[in-house]
């Protein structure tokens, strides 16, 4: 397996978004997670890897995660995949935030919708979809048990959770998603977030234990 991280300038107030490129070395099948912008950087990397782009996976519908999709798909193909609950949001600039926070409004129609527990395959690699609503109603994470990796989008960051003051977001939902769907993964699971730096599940657990203690 080859894993590359790109830090891309998005079209929303120049927010820097983490984009991940994962390739199965045997088949060259590749997934790009959250191409938020600067699609030319992604295509250059795909060319270097001689990649066969199979999936463009969107952890949620916000413009800083979908800004590079159109050009990337034009140049490299691939099936655009998003959770069912964010499918409409990706098409709606008022929900995906590009209607008022970006120079150009985006209305993106995904090729495929997934739900909690669905799996995506790259050669022998298997990625499980985990529905993690809260930042958006259709936010999702991708978990690869074989490689001990979680791609958490804007649900879980190092030391923090994603914003919950945006369309379709919910503080209660994001805390529930983290505590009941992500922190139950093995402690040494490496977390690759949508922004910021990499962490591990074991490093994030104390934050939410303390949060629960404060609620008692």
ROMARSE-696643 format. One line per field, with one value per residue (C-alpha): residue in three letters; x, z, y. Coordinates in nm, 4 decimals. Layout:
N
lodren = ala:...
px = X:...
pz = Z:...
py = Y:...
END
This chain:
216
lodren = unk:unk:unk:unk:unk:unk:unk:unk:unk:unk:unk:unk:unk:unk:unk:unk:unk:unk:unk:unk:unk:unk:unk:unk:unk:unk:unk:unk:unk:unk:unk:unk:unk:unk:unk:unk:unk:unk:unk:unk:unk:unk:unk:unk:unk:unk:unk:unk:unk:unk:unk:unk:unk:unk:unk:unk:unk:unk:unk:unk:unk:unk:unk:unk:unk:unk:unk:unk:unk:unk:unk:unk:unk:unk:unk:unk:unk:unk:unk:unk:unk:unk:unk:unk:unk:unk:unk:unk:unk:unk:unk:unk:unk:unk:unk:unk:unk:unk:unk:unk:unk:unk:unk:unk:unk:unk:unk:unk:unk:unk:unk:unk:unk:unk:unk:unk:unk:unk:unk:unk:unk:unk:unk:unk:unk:unk:unk:unk:unk:unk:unk:unk:unk:unk:unk:unk:unk:unk:unk:unk:unk:unk:unk:unk:unk:unk:unk:unk:unk:unk:unk:unk:unk:unk:unk:unk:unk:unk:unk:unk:unk:unk:unk:unk:unk:unk:unk:unk:unk:unk:unk:unk:unk:unk:unk:unk:unk:unk:unk:unk:unk:unk:unk:unk:unk:unk:unk:unk:unk:unk:unk:unk:unk:unk:unk:unk:unk:unk:unk:unk:unk:unk:unk:unk:unk:unk:unk:unk:unk:unk:unk:unk:unk:unk:unk:unk
px = 0.0000:0.1106:-0.0307:0.0390:-0.0939:-0.1390:-0.2157:-0.4286:-0.5534:-0.9303:-1.1636:-1.3152:-1.1170:-0.7960:-0.8563:-0.5919:-0.7460:-0.5752:-0.6223:-0.5168:-0.4131:-0.4032:-0.2891:-0.2873:0.0591:-0.0404:-0.3397:-0.2605:-0.6217:-0.6356:-0.8684:-0.8448:-1.0062:-1.1298:-0.9784:-1.0533:-0.8728:-0.5547:-0.6552:-0.3431:-0.1282:-0.3373:-0.3209:0.0581:0.0906:-0.1414:0.0748:0.3901:0.2208:0.0881:-0.2403:-0.5746:-0.8175:-1.1132:-1.2784:-1.2982:-1.4283:-1.5844:-1.6042:-1.8680:-2.0157:-1.8357:-1.6672:-1.3215:-1.3395:-1.5042:-1.3456:-1.1101:-1.3523:-1.4748:-1.1308:-0.9873:-1.2695:-1.2352:-0.8675:-0.8513:-1.2005:-1.3045:-1.6387:-1.7360:-1.8667:-2.0418:-2.2687:-2.6388:-2.7237:-2.4818:-2.5702:-2.8192:-2.5936:-2.3167:-2.5597:-2.6775:-2.4362:-2.6190:-2.5392:-2.1943:-2.1004:-1.9756:-2.2795:-2.1514:-1.7951:-1.6299:-1.5647:-1.7582:-2.0659:-2.0415:-2.3279:-2.1782:-2.3676:-2.1903:-2.1830:-2.2512:-2.3997:-2.2850:-2.4238:-2.2897:-2.1149:-2.0625:-1.7182:-1.4932:-1.2159:-0.8795:-0.7208:-0.6862:-0.7451:-1.0867:-1.2279:-1.5354:-1.7703:-1.8573:-2.1417:-2.0271:-2.2888:-2.2409:-2.0244:-2.2786:-2.5689:-2.3948:-2.0418:-1.8534:-1.5171:-1.3254:-1.1626:-0.9054:-0.8586:-0.5751:-0.3605:-0.4883:-0.5989:-0.8979:-0.9741:-1.1961:-1.2789:-1.3945:-1.5408:-1.2284:-0.9147:-0.6175:-0.7505:-1.0840:-1.3988:-1.5384:-1.7529:-2.1216:-2.2529:-2.3068:-2.6028:-2.7155:-2.4561:-2.5211:-2.3008:-2.4883:-2.4486:-2.0760:-1.9967:-2.2087:-2.0308:-1.6877:-1.7632:-1.9663:-1.8196:-1.4586:-1.3227:-1.4326:-1.1696:-0.8357:-0.6277:-0.3367:-0.5563:-0.3897:-0.6301:-0.5844:-0.8077:-0.9453:-0.7360:-0.4359:-0.2025:-0.2248:-0.3141:-0.4146:-0.7382:-0.5625:-0.4438:-0.7970:-0.9813:-0.9004:-1.0697:-1.4034:-1.3684:-1.3250:-1.6230:-1.8402:-1.7181:-1.8226:-2.1748:-2.2220
pz = 0.0000:-0.0788:0.1255:0.0389:0.2087:0.0252:0.2033:-0.0474:-0.0599:-0.0922:-0.2539:0.0819:0.2381:0.1464:0.4093:0.3949:0.3645:0.3989:0.0904:0.1011:-0.1913:-0.1291:-0.3877:-0.3902:-0.5259:-0.7023:-0.8983:-0.8999:-0.7961:-0.6094:-0.3917:-0.3395:-0.0179:-0.0002:-0.2992:-0.1601:-0.4321:-0.6397:-0.8482:-1.0610:-0.7632:-0.7209:-1.0884:-1.0901:-0.7995:-0.9659:-1.2775:-1.0737:-0.9102:-1.2472:-1.0596:-1.1755:-0.9974:-0.8814:-0.6160:-0.5216:-0.1665:0.0102:0.3889:0.3754:0.1416:0.2358:-0.0341:0.1210:0.0666:-0.2761:-0.4559:-0.6698:-0.7624:-1.0983:-1.2534:-1.0976:-1.2391:-1.5820:-1.5940:-1.4189:-1.4012:-1.0911:-0.9155:-0.6800:-0.3569:-0.0622:0.2222:0.1348:0.3902:0.2293:-0.1319:-0.1548:0.0431:-0.2140:-0.4782:-0.2679:-0.2432:0.0660:0.2483:0.1056:0.1953:-0.1507:-0.2067:0.0343:0.1317:-0.2041:-0.5255:-0.7227:-0.6073:-0.6495:-0.7198:-0.7226:-0.8000:-0.6732:-0.8764:-0.5829:-0.2355:0.0590:0.4010:0.7393:0.7149:0.3384:0.2106:-0.0681:-0.2131:-0.3679:-0.4685:-0.1382:0.0711:0.2328:0.3651:0.5876:0.5784:0.9254:0.9348:1.1703:1.1607:1.3506:1.1413:0.8677:0.8755:0.6244:0.7528:0.7321:0.8102:0.6297:0.8341:0.7049:0.9689:0.7783:0.7880:1.1217:0.9601:1.0042:0.7750:0.9929:0.7742:0.9939:1.2671:1.4751:1.4849:1.7184:2.0426:1.9008:1.7083:1.3980:1.3989:1.4771:1.3945:1.0230:0.8148:0.9178:1.1987:1.5564:1.8658:2.0215:1.7057:1.6639:2.0246:1.9910:1.6671:1.8219:2.1476:2.0056:1.6595:1.6590:2.0122:2.0092:1.7427:1.8565:2.0601:1.8155:1.5176:1.3333:1.2665:0.9459:0.9836:0.7288:0.8741:1.1029:1.2115:1.2464:1.5824:1.7365:1.8963:2.2295:2.2345:2.1879:2.4396:2.7514:2.6013:2.5772:2.9095:3.0684:2.8741:3.0053:3.3603:3.3291:3.2363:3.5503
py = 0.0000:0.3532:0.6439:1.0075:1.3199:1.6486:1.9743:2.1626:2.5188:2.5051:2.7554:2.8555:3.1392:2.9574:2.6896:2.4172:2.0719:1.7353:1.5205:1.1560:0.9371:0.5615:0.3093:-0.0690:-0.1441:-0.4666:-0.3424:0.0322:0.0911:0.4201:0.6244:0.9997:1.1208:1.4828:1.6659:2.0112:2.2083:2.2346:1.9344:1.9674:1.8650:1.5515:1.4586:1.5082:1.2658:1.0154:1.0311:0.9662:0.6667:0.5428:0.5207:0.3866:0.6180:0.4105:0.6271:0.9940:0.9687:1.2655:1.2495:1.5229:1.7814:2.1047:2.3081:2.2847:1.9074:1.8962:2.1931:1.9842:1.7069:1.8353:1.8877:1.5704:1.3601:1.5218:1.4397:1.1029:0.9553:0.7689:0.7323:1.0165:0.8633:1.0294:0.9202:0.9157:1.1854:1.4347:1.3601:1.6472:1.8784:1.8411:1.9674:2.2628:2.5605:2.6870:2.3635:2.2933:2.6546:2.7539:2.9738:3.2370:3.1432:3.0744:3.2637:3.0045:2.8146:2.4381:2.2012:1.8528:1.5341:1.2248:0.9044:0.6745:0.6915:0.4785:0.4008:0.2931:-0.0443:-0.0393:-0.1362:-0.0118:-0.2245:-0.1388:-0.4670:-0.6536:-0.3422:-0.2994:0.0270:0.0348:0.3329:0.4625:0.7137:0.9901:1.2672:1.5902:1.8208:1.7488:1.5069:1.2803:1.3044:0.9767:0.8239:0.5500:0.2738:0.0248:-0.2437:-0.4131:-0.1017:0.0347:0.3625:0.5912:0.8840:1.0967:1.3967:1.6857:1.4667:1.4094:1.6241:1.6096:1.7512:1.8659:1.7784:1.9508:2.2628:2.2211:2.5679:2.4996:2.3772:2.0243:2.0074:1.8981:1.9034:1.6119:1.4049:1.4661:1.3763:1.0627:0.9720:1.0119:0.8340:0.5466:0.4888:0.6094:0.5731:0.2087:0.1357:-0.0108:0.2336:0.2333:0.3236:0.6120:0.8994:1.0984:1.4073:1.6512:1.9349:1.9546:1.6792:1.3039:1.1515:0.8182:0.7030:0.6446:1.0065:1.1419:0.9255:1.1359:1.4426:1.2648:1.0847:1.4269:1.5590:1.2787:1.3410:1.7025:1.5961:1.3880
END
